[in-house]
């Protein structure tokens, strides 16, 4: 990023003119700020925590910016660990909380190391001043600094005005910033969805054209971004924003191609229900798992691939196993899915045929399967999304609500119905 003329004076918003109170900041973050100041260093609360506090939201975590180098931070805090290569960071560990401490970074020609490969920054440890650090950040609303000395907010880039206007604006020349780090395009979609902000036209303009740059980002890093996009409580809105900006297809091209072929709202409706359900669970503080959401995201390609295998003569469960392997392998080229998530995804998919087996003791045995609940929730979403499994979903809901005797009658009813169907088939064959 080229250096702007770093001569403008920051806007200082004094304590009476903003709503941030120390009572809203975690005690551990305050400890870090005060100890850095006591050691003779500058220290500011920065980034999403300042933005969220100004918006009246509860921050998920607290980040600190300082002029102290990472090694110096480690000297000050015995409970500190240094992490990262691309950005060298200090993590100060407390019970139940990590406060991230970053050294002020320079725009260019600063002290330290910077590595650029094909225009993409792969290491950026050039250290600078508070002013340089502000211009180096991505969006104006993320470049606000809370000064623990006088409780003011320091704004070099117009972030306060954008915050009040509900605008997400990239700092610097957008195309160059996206080429330096293509993940900034995903962050634009995520922050716009999370905050309910509109994206500034100059910030949004290049994204559709530059979206293919995401193919140059390591798949493991994109997986981490997918978790932030879809498991933060605003996954459905993030999905909509990504599709509008041409980003979703760069992460999940096979899914995007099938969304374009949707029939009667499916699979678009299925994904909408899955994402809305995840957002609801996050909002209620209930657990969500990446494996379940990824199983939903990739279900339509798996379903289509399994149909091809069945047409070639494979059994239903075997076809789902084969389809799962095919689809996950293709996905890994863009978004790396760790094995700890890929395994339960396969199980959720391959358990779906078992819901059709409702006679004898099989339903009660299936209830004891460790992955039953996830597979059942997946079945419910399939029914809501338009697949022809509504009767199955209703039966299994009633079966779980019934007592032992009721379950026995339901299984016997299925067995009797099966015997009647077989007799009808034999009579028809005899005729």
ABEGO torsion letter per residue (X at the ends): XBBBBBABBBBBBBAAABABBAAABBAAAAAAAAAAAAAGBBBBBBEAAAAAAAAGBBBABBBBBBABBAAAAAAABAABBBBEAABBBBBBBBBGBBBBBBBBBBABGBBEBBBBBGGBBABBABBBBAAAAAAABABAAAABBBBAAAGBBBBAAGAAAAAAAGBBBBBEBAAAAAAABAAAAAAAAAAAAAAGBBBBAAAAAAAAAAAAAAAABBAAAAAAAAAAAAAAGAAAAAAAAAAAAGAAAAABAAAAAAAAABBGGOAAAAAAAAAAAAAAAAAAGBBBBAAAAAAAAAAAAAAAAAAAAAAAGBBAAAAAAAAAAAAAAAAAAABBBBAAAAAAAAAAAAAAAAAABABEAAAAAAAABAAAAAAAAAAAAAAAAGBBAAAAAAAAAAAAABBAAAAAAAAAAAAAAAAAAAAAAAAAAAX
